[in-house]
């Protein structure tokens, strides 16, 4: 039996926003399953180092009419909700703040 080569994947945190995604018009079931308010859009971000999530949350909150649903400084996860325009604006502001103020590598804004 031939041996399969093993690959080792390492997580090396850098100064980057790795995800900046908006779920426009999520279903009520999805909102219920993840425990967020049933609203027009959900904004999701992943940031390394994790403390950057606090700064991104501040920038997003100051820019858009959003509700911060979850901020985790250990994993760098940020979740917020609001209407589509507010969530999009908040994502843009958070990514811009991380890039311009802290020199983070930005994530492309994606949408479903």
ABEGO torsion letter per residue (X at the ends): XBBBBBBBBBBBBBBBBABBBBBBGBBAAAAAAAGBBBBABBBBBBBOBAAAAAAAAAAAAAABBBBBABBBAAAGBBBBBEBAAAAAAAAAAAAAAAAAAAGBBBBBBBBX
